[in-house]
Amino acid sequence: MMIARTCSNMVTSDPDLWGHVLYGLDHLKSGQLARSDPYSYTARGATWINHEWLSELIFAWSWQQFGATGLWAIRLILVATTMLILVRLISESTRGLWCGVLTLAACWIEMNRGFAIRPQLFTMAMLAVLLLAIRRIFERPTWPLAAAFSLPPLMCVWANLHGGFVVGLALLAFLLFHQVVEVARGRAPRRRALVTLAAVGVAMLSTLVNPYGWRLWVQVLAAPAGGRIGEWGSMLSFHPLYLLVGFYATLALLAVATPAMLRAGDWFEWGVLIVLAAAAIVQTRHGPLFCLAAAAWLPTYLEAALPRLAVPPRFPRLFVAGVTAIALLYAAGSHLGASGRPYRLLVPISSHPIDAYRFVRASGLHGNVLVDFDWAQSALWYLHDTCKIAYDGRFNTVYPRGVEDDYFRFHFGGADWTGMLDRYDPQIVLMPRGWAAFEQMKRRSGWVAAYEGESRVSPLDGSDATPVVFVRGGIRASSASGGGPAAAGGVFEFGVALN
């Protein structure tokens, strides 16, 4: 298998990377941000407030200049930055090795979900920088003003990179509240508190320096508290559950450390972790952020709660060196003895139906395409110049809720499943055989199954992921096929040309 022979190459099925790079490339080509939707037919012309525009610009430039290696390098730099800050924070605040190892071992499993090549990478790194700045503000006896006044540029850049900056805003708002309370209690120097309050205020206002101004806040803060999209749903509904072992292990460590945190009077750290844990339970996408903050703050209190885990002072250096080396090896995705060109991005064909895209292009099909949500952004990558898409990963920033409702009724073949067909006028439907609506589409008058790909199974839930192209009115299947080098070994390279 190709996957086995090229173990140094990153295998990814992430459905959003295609869109992030494509939007950035179109931005570079036109020289301006798209202010309205140019890609869909169900929300054509709708206002698009793209809270990830700067990340996508960086991804696109890296792809344009260096291909997959450029995308891999971004991941390496951001993962390494995040981990270096974490081990620095742990080594500064603990006497030994074991509490840091225990915390990182639990947190890493969950944090790993935030290390895909997506704009979330920037949020992980920015949150780590923010935690470092807060530590400097709180703990340095003669703290540098730079720690406080690093907050405005940090938040300004973060607001343009990814909508996760709202987590930073919430953290700063809680910091502001904490400083007011501590001054009132006589536990914080008034001058330090005033400077911190000024820096926090400027930092919060600096997030308005973006192409959309205050409307960015409105759009991001209006994000749904749940929904049918996996990462927007609750931890309690996440599947498969074994992937959440890191989150629940970190919750257990927080429970162990809580008495020590409260005895020390450090209610700021405890409050932040409790709120992030609650946010993660409501929306699973916050799980990696909770574990990142926990990795930075829990070891200190675990040592207080479990003093036998403290070891001689020489261990922190070993800890920093060891964790840094492991993190860099992980981020690089490299292994000794691997063959082939290093640092390619390989995509399982079971996750993205490149053979079906090839058929659509070779057959000269064009028009409105209703496609599986998880395939939609790779469909944009290959078909956007001739086709418009019904519903894709920009669901919360472009599409009205009615489109989402109609899409999922079609997906699950439930009542009013024909809404997507009747209300939005698609000419092509690209769907997996495993959908409940598949058999209904086969019986649907006026639609013909023009192409069916090779049999495959979804890596997510084991369902039948064989792609089928339905065409309204019907056409004869051309000689286009799903074979060829792009499908060899069950994987193909990210961004590979269809011909």
C-alpha positions in Angstrom: 0.0 0.0 0.0 1.2 3.5 -0.8 0.3 4.6 2.7 2.7 2.1 4.2 5.5 2.9 1.8 5.3 6.7 2.3 5.0 6.9 6.1 6.9 10.2 6.1 4.0 11.8 4.2 1.1 13.3 6.0 -2.2 11.5 5.2 -5.1 13.8 5.7 -8.8 13.6 5.0 -9.6 17.1 6.3 -12.5 18.4 4.2 -11.8 22.1 4.7 -8.2 22.4 3.6 -9.3 22.5 -0.1 -11.5 25.5 0.5 -9.0 27.4 2.7 -6.3 27.2 0.0 -8.8 27.9 -2.9 -10.2 31.0 -1.2 -6.7 32.3 -0.5 -5.6 31.7 -4.1 -8.6 33.6 -5.5 -7.8 36.4 -3.1 -4.2 36.5 -4.4 -5.5 36.4 -8.0 -8.0 39.2 -7.7 -6.1 41.3 -5.2 -9.2 41.8 -3.0 -11.4 39.9 -0.6 -14.6 38.4 -1.8 -17.3 40.3 0.0 -20.1 38.2 -1.3 -20.4 34.5 -2.1 -19.0 33.5 -5.5 -19.1 29.7 -5.1 -22.7 28.5 -4.4 -26.0 28.7 -6.0 -28.2 28.4 -2.9 -26.7 31.6 -1.3 -25.5 33.4 -4.4 -24.5 36.9 -3.6 -24.9 36.5 0.1 -22.7 38.6 2.4 -19.5 36.7 3.3 -17.6 37.7 6.4 -14.6 35.5 6.1 -13.0 35.4 9.6 -10.1 33.2 8.3 -9.0 35.4 5.4 -5.5 36.0 6.6 -4.8 32.3 7.4 -6.1 31.4 4.0 -3.9 34.0 2.3 -0.9 32.5 4.1 -1.9 29.0 3.1 -2.4 30.0 -0.5 0.9 31.8 -0.8 2.7 28.8 0.7 1.0 26.5 -1.6 1.7 28.7 -4.6 5.4 29.0 -3.7 6.2 25.6 -2.2 3.3 23.2 -2.8 2.4 20.7 -0.1 5.8 21.3 1.5 4.8 24.9 2.2 1.6 23.8 4.0 3.5 21.2 5.9 6.0 23.8 7.0 3.3 26.1 8.3 2.0 23.2 10.5 5.5 22.4 11.7 6.2 26.1 12.7 2.9 26.5 14.5 2.8 23.2 16.3 6.5 23.7 17.4 5.7 27.2 18.6 2.7 26.0 20.6 4.7 23.2 22.2 7.8 25.3 22.9 5.7 27.8 24.8 3.9 25.0 26.8 7.1 23.4 27.9 8.6 26.8 28.8 5.6 27.5 31.0 5.7 24.1 32.6 9.4 24.2 33.3 9.2 27.6 34.9 6.4 26.7 37.3 7.2 23.1 38.4 10.1 21.5 40.3 10.2 18.3 38.3 9.3 16.2 35.4 6.4 13.9 36.3 3.5 16.3 36.6 4.4 17.9 33.3 4.6 14.5 31.6 1.3 13.4 33.1 -0.5 16.5 32.1 0.9 16.7 28.6 0.2 13.0 28.0 -3.4 13.5 28.8 -3.7 16.9 27.0 -1.8 15.9 23.9 -4.4 13.3 22.8 -7.1 16.0 22.7 -4.8 18.8 21.5 -3.9 16.7 18.5 -7.4 17.3 17.1 -6.4 21.0 16.8 -3.2 20.4 14.8 -4.7 19.6 11.4 -3.7 22.0 8.6 -6.5 24.5 9.2 -6.7 28.1 10.5 -7.3 26.6 14.0 -3.5 26.0 14.0 -3.1 29.8 14.4 -5.6 29.9 17.2 -3.7 27.2 19.1 -0.4 29.1 18.7 -2.0 32.5 19.6 -3.7 31.1 22.7 -0.3 29.7 23.8 1.3 33.2 23.4 -1.6 34.8 25.3 -1.2 32.3 28.2 2.5 33.2 28.3 1.7 36.9 28.4 -0.8 36.4 31.2 1.8 34.4 33.2 4.3 37.2 32.8 1.7 39.8 34.0 0.7 37.8 37.0 4.0 36.2 38.2 6.9 38.5 37.5 7.8 40.6 40.6 9.2 43.3 38.3 7.1 42.6 35.2 7.9 44.2 31.9 5.4 46.5 30.3 6.0 44.6 27.1 4.0 41.7 28.6 0.9 43.8 28.9 1.3 45.8 25.7 2.0 42.7 23.6 -1.7 42.0 24.0 -3.1 44.6 21.4 -0.9 43.5 18.4 -1.5 39.8 19.4 -5.3 40.2 19.4 -5.3 42.4 16.2 -3.4 39.7 14.2 -5.4 36.9 15.8 -8.8 38.5 14.8 -7.7 38.4 11.2 -6.4 34.9 11.3 -9.3 32.9 12.8 -12.6 33.4 14.6 -11.1 31.6 17.6 -10.0 35.1 18.7 -13.3 35.2 20.7 -11.7 32.8 23.1 -8.9 35.3 23.6 -11.5 38.1 24.1 -13.3 36.0 26.7 -9.9 35.4 28.5 -9.1 39.1 28.5 -12.6 40.0 29.7 -12.1 37.6 32.6 -8.6 39.0 33.2 -10.1 42.5 33.4 -12.7 41.4 35.9 -10.0 39.6 38.0 -7.9 42.7 38.2 -10.8 44.9 39.3 -11.7 42.3 42.0 -8.1 41.9 43.2 -7.6 45.7 43.5 -10.8 46.0 45.5 -9.6 43.3 47.8 -6.2 45.0 48.2 -4.4 42.0 46.7 -3.0 43.6 43.6 -0.8 46.7 43.1 -3.0 49.6 41.8 -0.4 50.7 39.2 0.0 47.3 37.7 -3.8 46.8 37.6 -4.3 50.1 35.8 -1.7 49.4 33.2 -3.1 45.9 32.7 -6.6 47.3 32.3 -5.5 49.8 29.8 -3.6 47.2 27.8 -6.6 44.8 27.9 -9.0 47.6 26.8 -6.8 48.5 23.8 -6.3 44.8 23.0 -10.1 44.2 22.8 -10.6 47.3 20.6 -7.7 46.2 18.4 -9.7 43.2 17.2 -11.9 45.7 15.3 -9.0 46.5 13.0 -10.1 44.0 10.3 -11.7 44.2 6.9 -15.2 43.9 8.4 -15.0 46.1 11.6 -17.6 45.4 14.2 -19.5 43.1 11.9 -16.8 40.5 12.5 -17.7 40.4 16.2 -21.4 40.0 15.3 -20.7 37.2 12.9 -18.4 35.2 15.1 -20.3 35.6 18.3 -23.5 34.5 16.5 -21.9 31.0 15.8 -24.4 28.2 16.7 -24.1 26.5 20.1 -24.7 23.2 18.5 -25.9 21.7 15.2 -25.5 18.9 12.9 -21.8 19.6 12.0 -19.6 17.3 14.1 -17.2 19.7 15.6 -20.0 22.2 16.4 -21.9 19.6 18.4 -21.6 18.6 22.0 -18.9 16.3 23.5 -21.8 14.2 24.8 -22.8 13.4 21.2 -19.3 13.0 19.8 -18.5 9.7 18.0 -16.4 7.7 18.3 -16.1 8.3 22.1 -12.6 6.8 22.4 -11.2 9.8 20.6 -12.2 11.9 23.7 -10.1 10.0 26.2 -7.6 12.9 26.4 -10.4 15.4 27.2 -11.9 13.3 30.0 -8.4 12.4 31.4 -7.7 16.2 31.5 -11.0 16.8 33.3 -9.9 14.2 35.9 -6.6 16.0 36.4 -8.4 19.3 36.8 -10.6 17.7 39.5 -7.4 16.5 41.3 -5.8 19.9 41.1 -8.9 22.0 42.0 -8.4 21.9 45.8 -4.8 23.1 45.4 -5.8 25.9 43.0 -8.5 27.1 45.4 -6.2 26.9 48.5 -3.7 29.0 46.6 -6.3 31.6 45.8 -5.6 31.3 42.1 -9.2 31.5 41.1 -8.4 33.1 37.7 -6.7 30.0 36.3 -9.4 27.7 37.9 -12.2 29.9 36.5 -10.7 29.9 33.0 -10.3 26.1 32.9 -13.8 25.5 34.2 -15.3 27.8 31.6 -13.3 26.3 28.8 -14.2 22.8 29.9 -17.9 23.8 29.9 -17.5 25.4 26.5 -15.9 22.2 25.2 -18.8 20.1 26.5 -21.2 22.3 24.6 -19.1 22.4 21.5 -16.4 19.8 20.9 -14.3 22.2 18.8 -13.2 23.9 22.1 -11.8 20.6 23.5 -8.2 21.2 22.2 -8.2 24.8 23.6 -9.3 23.6 27.0 -6.5 21.0 27.0 -3.9 23.6 25.8 -4.7 25.9 28.7 -4.7 22.9 31.1 -1.3 21.8 29.9 0.0 25.3 30.7 -1.5 25.7 34.1 -2.3 22.4 35.8 1.2 20.9 36.4 1.9 23.5 39.1 -1.2 22.6 41.1 -0.8 18.9 40.5 2.6 19.1 42.2 0.9 20.7 45.1 -1.8 18.1 45.2 0.6 15.2 44.6 3.9 16.2 46.1 5.5 12.8 45.6 5.5 13.4 41.9 8.0 16.3 42.3 11.6 15.3 41.4 15.0 16.9 41.6 15.5 20.3 39.7 17.6 18.7 36.9 14.6 17.1 35.3 12.9 20.2 33.8 15.7 20.6 31.3 15.4 17.0 30.3 11.6 17.5 30.1 11.9 20.6 27.8 14.4 18.8 25.5 12.5 15.6 25.3 9.0 17.1 24.7 10.4 19.6 22.2 12.1 16.8 20.2 9.0 14.6 20.2 6.8 17.6 19.2 9.1 18.5 16.3 9.2 14.9 15.1 5.4 14.7 15.3 4.9 18.0 13.5 7.4 17.1 10.8 5.6 13.8 10.2 8.9 12.1 9.4 10.2 8.6 10.1 13.5 6.9 9.4 13.5 4.7 6.4 10.6 6.3 4.6 10.8 6.4 0.8 9.4 8.8 -1.7 9.4 12.6 -1.9 9.0 13.8 1.7 6.3 15.9 3.1 3.6 15.3 0.6 0.0 15.6 1.6 -1.8 12.4 0.7 -5.6 12.2 0.7 -7.6 8.9 1.0 -9.8 8.4 -2.0 -12.5 7.1 0.3 -12.7 10.7 1.8 -12.7 12.7 -1.5 -14.1 11.2 -4.8 -11.5 12.5 -7.3 -12.6 9.8 -9.8 -16.2 11.3 -9.8 -14.7 14.8 -10.3 -12.7 13.5 -13.2 -15.9 12.1 -14.7 -17.8 15.4 -14.4 -14.9 17.3 -16.1 -14.4 14.8 -18.8 -18.1 14.6 -19.6 -18.4 18.3 -19.9 -21.0 18.6 -17.2 -21.6 22.0 -15.6 -24.2 23.8 -13.6 -25.5 23.5 -10.0 -24.1 20.6 -8.0 -25.6 19.1 -4.9 -22.7 17.3 -3.2 -22.0 15.6 0.1 -21.0 18.3 2.7 -17.7 16.5 3.4 -16.8 16.5 -0.3 -18.0 20.0 -1.0 -14.8 21.9 -0.7 -12.7 19.5 -2.7 -15.5 19.7 -5.3 -15.0 23.5 -5.3 -11.3 23.0 -5.9 -11.9 20.8 -9.0 -15.2 22.2 -10.3 -15.6 25.8 -9.2 -14.9 27.2 -12.7 -17.8 25.3 -14.2 -20.1 24.4 -11.3 -21.7 26.1 -8.3 -22.1 24.1 -5.0 -25.2 23.8 -2.9 -23.7 23.7 0.6 -20.1 23.7 1.9 -17.9 24.3 5.0 -18.7 28.0 5.1 -22.2 27.1 6.5 -22.1 29.5 9.4 -20.7 32.4 7.5 -22.6 32.3 4.2 -25.6 29.9 4.2 -29.0 30.7 5.8 -30.3 28.1 8.2 -33.0 27.1 5.8 -30.4 25.8 3.3 -28.8 23.8 6.1 -32.1 22.3 7.1 -33.0 21.4 3.5 -29.6 19.8 3.0 -29.8 17.5 6.0 -33.3 16.5 5.2 -32.0 15.4 1.8 -28.9 13.8 3.4 -31.0 11.6 5.7 -33.8 11.0 3.3 -36.4 12.1 5.8 -39.7 14.1 5.4 -39.5 16.7 2.7 -36.2 15.2 1.5 -36.8 16.7 -2.0 -36.5 20.3 -0.8 -33.0 20.6 -2.1 -34.1 19.3 -5.5 -37.3 21.3 -5.8 -36.3 24.7 -4.3 -32.8 25.2 -5.6 -32.7 23.7 -9.1 -29.5 21.5 -9.1 -28.5 19.8 -12.4 -26.0 17.3 -10.8 -26.1 15.3 -7.6 -22.9 13.7 -6.3 -23.6 11.5 -3.3 -22.3 8.3 -1.6 -24.3 5.1 -1.9 -24.5 5.0 1.9 -26.9 7.9 2.1 -30.5 7.1 3.0 -31.7 9.2 0.1 -29.7 7.1 -2.4 -32.5 4.6 -3.1 -35.0 7.5 -3.3 -32.8 9.2 -5.9 -32.7 6.1 -8.0 -36.5 6.1 -8.2 -36.7 9.9 -8.7 -38.3 10.8 -12.0 -36.1 12.8 -14.4 -32.8 11.8 -12.7 -30.3 9.2 -14.0 -27.3 7.6 -12.3 -24.7 8.5 -15.0 -21.6 7.3 -13.1 -20.7 5.0 -10.2 -17.2 4.8 -8.8 -15.3 1.9 -7.4 -16.6 0.5 -4.2 -15.2 2.1 -1.0 -15.9 2.5 2.7 -16.1 5.7 4.6 -13.2 6.0 7.1 -15.4 7.9 9.5 -18.4 5.6 10.1 -17.8 2.5 7.9 -20.7 3.4 5.6 -20.7 2.8 1.8 -18.8 5.8 0.4 -18.9 4.8 -3.2 -19.5 8.0 -5.2 -22.5 8.1 -7.6 -23.2 11.0 -10.0 -26.9 11.6 -10.8 -27.7 13.9 -13.7 -31.0 15.5 -14.3 -32.4 14.4 -17.7 -29.6 11.8 -18.0 -26.6 11.6 -20.2 -24.5 8.7 -21.6 -21.5 7.9 -19.4 -18.3 8.8 -21.2 -15.0 7.0 -21.1 -14.0 8.9 -18.0 -13.1 6.6 -15.2 -12.0 6.7 -11.6 -8.7 4.9 -12.2 -5.4 6.3 -13.0 -2.4 7.3 -10.9 -4.3 9.7 -8.7 -6.2 6.8 -7.2 -3.3 4.3 -6.9 -3.0 2.6 -3.5 -6.2 4.2 -2.2 -4.7 7.7 -1.9 -3.9 10.7 -4.1 -1.9 13.9 -3.6 -3.6 17.0 -2.3 -4.3 19.4 -5.2 -3.2 16.9 -7.9 -4.5 17.8 -11.4 -7.3 15.6 -12.8 -5.5 14.9 -16.1 
